[in-house]
Each structure stands twice: as C-alpha cells, then as structure tokens.
Amino acid sequence: MALSSRTSSRTPRPMLDFEVVHTERLTPSLMRIRLGGDAFGDFENRPETDKYVKLRFTDTDGLPVTRTYTVRSVDTEARTIDVDFVIHGDEGLAGPWAASAQVGDRVRLIGPGGGYTPNPDAAWYLFAGDLSAVPAIAAGLEALPSDAVGVALIEITAPEEVIEIAAPDGVDVDWIVDPAHDAGRLAEAVRGLTWRDGHADVFAHGERESMKALRRVLFDERGLERAQVSLSGYWARGRNEDRFQAEKREPIGQIFPTAG
C-alpha cells in the first residue's frame, strides 16, 4: 500500500528486479501483487511489521520515479513477497500498473526498510488507519502474542472493501464505513473508545489530515508519550504523490508541528 517516503540510516540497498508471479483482486479497490524470482535471494527481510519497499516506475515523460509501498507479507519458503495496491482507476502510476499487471511482468524495487514492531511488553494495542494502512495493520495483528488485547479501527469508504484479517481473540477488528472519508472520523472513533488501563502500544497511519486529528486525541487528550505511538501520514487528500512528498518539507505536510 502506498505510503510516505521514509529515510533510514542503513547502508543503501541495491535495486532488485522482481517478477510478478501472481495477482489477486482482494476488493474493488485493493489489488495484491506477488513478486518472486531470483532477486529474492538478495532481498533482506526485516522483522518490522510495517516494512516497505520503493518501487521504480516511469512517468509520462519517460523519467524514473519511485513509489513507496508496504510489504504485506514475505514467504521465505516460496521466496515471494506480497504487496497490496489501492486502485483509483487510472489515477497515478503504481495503481494502474498493479491493476493491469500480468504474470511475468517485471518491476524494480529497493528495500525493505521499516520502523514499527508491536511492543511485546505493552498491556494493550491500538491500530488505526484507512485502506492504505491495511497491509501494515494486518501484519502487525499477525505478529501479536496470542493473548494480546486491544482494537483495530479501519476506515473504508464502502462495505465491499472489508477483507478478512486474522487477529488474536482479544483484539477486535472494527471497520468504519465513511463514504465521505471525513478527516475527523477516525479520531472520533478513537476518542470514543473505552480506554484500557496499562501501557498502550499504538500504530496509526493513513491520510495526513486524519493523522493530525488522531495526534491531538492521542497526545493532547490521552497524554501518550511519543515512544508509545507510531504515527505517520501515508497520503494526503487532494494531492498527488509528488505534491504530497514536497509538502512534507512544509508546515502543512508535518504531522507533528515544529517548535517555533
């Protein structure tokens, strides 16, 4: 799923040429592409549940561009990785490529990187996001201990976007259908939760303005510490990917306001 560019202090990784080995339409707006081939041998798997890769495409001017996507899962036995794409018709570069991808097609990628792993010592877990965050949320839920408790809140625009996600019995997965994709809807859902006692571990990623609203709930109202929360914007409503990335250097693009 597309997400914001993130930097890493690790040594730059080589560009790898993967091959499409399987495609699957999960929902009307969600396409899974399975990548494999000899390049898997040079793919350095990581423990983070939000691990991501940078995919290389070519724009309409023939220039190379990269798009960052979460790795949904890695199968070391089959030597494949799954990447889920949100499809918005002909909009963008990566979505249309995924929608028309055929077995045998090739794509270059760099990665993976990553930043979040569920804290095994947390008392409970909160996941919140929209369709763009589903791969990372699903991977995070699968990594939880079997006795984990908590909730996952996932905002979608239509009921047909619901997919089956495995989670421990003590973790509720709630789908919030909001056709308008109101920027405050997810924050209101989190605000309305019965807050559990003990140390909370939070993963919240998705549309930029929704994440800003969540920041206010989590930090200003609930008083959480930064170390407890992984919070990031994956995209911004009304912005294409290039504009979204450029705005990250501007006040409007920053989830956490800078001190001034």
N, C-alpha and C positions, 0 to 999 in steps of 0.2 A: 504494500500500500504506500502511496506517495507520502513523503514526509519531508520535513525541512532538512537542509544540509547541516551536517554536524561535523565538527573538527575533532581530530584525535592527535595525541602526542606520539602515537606509534609510528614506526617506520612505514613510509608509503608502500602500499601493496601493488603488485603487478596487475595489469589489466588481463583478465581471463576471458577466453572465448568459449561460451557455453552454447549448448544446443537444446532447442525445445524438444522434449521427449513426450509431453502430454499436455493437453489443455482441457479445462473444465469450467463451464459456466456455473458458478455457485448460486447466483441470484441474477436478476435482470441487470444489476449494476456492478456485479463482482465476478471477476474472471481470475481463475488460478492457472498460472503457467508453471509447469515443472521443467526444470533445467538440469541437464546432465552432460555427459561426455567426458573426454579425457581431462578437461580443465578441472574437474572436481578434485583431482589429485593435488592440485595446488591451492585449493580453497581451504583457508584456515578457519575452521569452525570456532565459534566463541560461545561462552556459557550464557551471555546475556539473552534475555527473552525479547528484547527489542532490537536485536541485531539487524543491521541494514546493509544494503549494497547500493553502489552507484552504477546505474545502467547508462550506457552510452548510446545515444541516438543521433540522427542527423536532421537538422531543421530544414525549412523550405528553401533556405539559401545554400544548402549543402554543407553547413558548418556543424561541427560536433557539439553536442550539448549533453549534459548529464542530468538524470533524474534519480532521486533517492527513494528507495523502496524497502520496506521491512521484509525480512525473510520470515515467512510463516513457519517453516519447519525445514529440518535437514535430516535426510535419511542416509546414514553413513553406510548401511549395507547395500542399498540400491545405488548409492553415490549420486544422489539428486538433491536439489533444493526446490522448495515451493515458494513462489512469490505471487501475492494476490494484488490485483489491479482494480481500482474503481474506474468504471467506464462511464464517460459522459458523452456519448455519441461520438462525433468527430472532433471533439474538443481536445486540444493538447497533442502530445507526441506519443507518450507511453501508452495511454489508454487505447487509442486506435491501433497501435501496434499489437497490443495484447489481444484486442477483440478479433483481429484477423490473423493472429499467429497460427502457423501450421507446424506439425512435427517436422523437424529437420531445419527449421529456421534457426539462425544464429544471432546471438546478442553478446556484446562485450560488457563486462562488469568489473568493478573494483570493490574489494571488501572481503569480509564484512567488518563493520565497526559495531559499536554497541555501548549502551550506557546504564541499563537497568536490569537488575535481577531481584526478584522478591526477597525481602529480608526474612530469613528463616526464624529470627527471634521476635518478629512482630506478633502482637496479640491478635490483630485482625487486619484485613486487607480491603482496600477500596480501589477499584478500577473504574475509570470514567473516560468516555470518548465517543466518537462517531464512527461511521463506517471505515474511515481511513485508519482508525486505530484498532480495528478488529483483529488483524493478524498478531499484533503485539499483545493485545489483551488476551487473546486465546492462548498464545504461547505462555504468557505469564500465569494464567489459570492452570495450565497443564503442569507447570513447574511447582505449584504449591504442594505442601505436605497434605496427606490425605485427611488430616484432622483440622485443616485450616477453616477459618470462618471469615465471613465478610460479604461483600456485594460487588457486582459489576453492573454499571449503568451504561447502556449503549444507546446512543441516539441515532435513529434512522428516519428516513422520510416516507417510508411506505412499509406496510406489513410484510410484503413479499421479500424484503431484504433480511428478514430473520433467518439465521442459519443455526445449526446445532453446534453448540460449544460445550466441550467437556469441562467440568469443574467439580471440585470436592463437594460432598453433600452439604457441607456447612456454608457454602458460598452461593448466594442467589445471583442468577443472571437475569437482569431485568432489561427489556427492550422498550425504549421510549420512542413512540411514533410521533414525529413532529414534521408534517409536510412543509411547514414554513421554515424549518431549521432556525428557529429563534435563537439568537446568541445567548440568551439568558436561561434557556430551557434546562440545559444540563446542570447549571449552577443551582437552579431552583430544586431540581431533583436531589442534589447532594445536600442542599440546605434542609430539605425535608426528611432526611434520614434520621432514624434513631441512632444517635452516636454511641458507639460502644466504648466501654472502659478499656484502658490499656493503650499501648503504643500502636498507632495506626501506620501502616505502610501504604502509600498512595501512588498510583500510576494514573496520570491524567494527560491525555494527548488528543489533539484534534484541531478543529477550526480555531484560528487565532483569537477572535473576539470571545468565543466560548471559553477558551482557556484563561483569558483575562478575567472574565466573570468568576470562573472557578478559583482563580488565585485569591480573589477577595474573600470568598467563602472559606477557603482552606486556611489562609494565613490571618486575615483580619478578624474573621468571626470565630474560627476554631482554634486559632493560635498555634498551628502546627509549625514545626521547625523545617528549614529547607532540607535537612538531611532525610526527612521522612517522606519527601514528595519528589516524584519525577514529573515535571510539568513542562509541556512544550507545545507549540503550535506546529501542526503538520502542513496547514494550508490556510488561505485567507479568502473569505467570500468576496467575489468581485475582482479577484486578482488572478492573473496567470502566474505560472511558476516563476518566471523570470522577475516579474514585478514583486512577487512575494519575497523572493530571496533578496532583492535590492532593498526592500523596506526593512529588512532585519537590521540594517545599519542606521535606521531612523527611529525616532521615538515611537511612531505608530506600530512598528514591527516588533517591539520588545515586550515580552510577556511580563517581565519584571521591570518596573520603572527604574531608571538610573538616578542615583542621588545627585541632586543639583542644588 
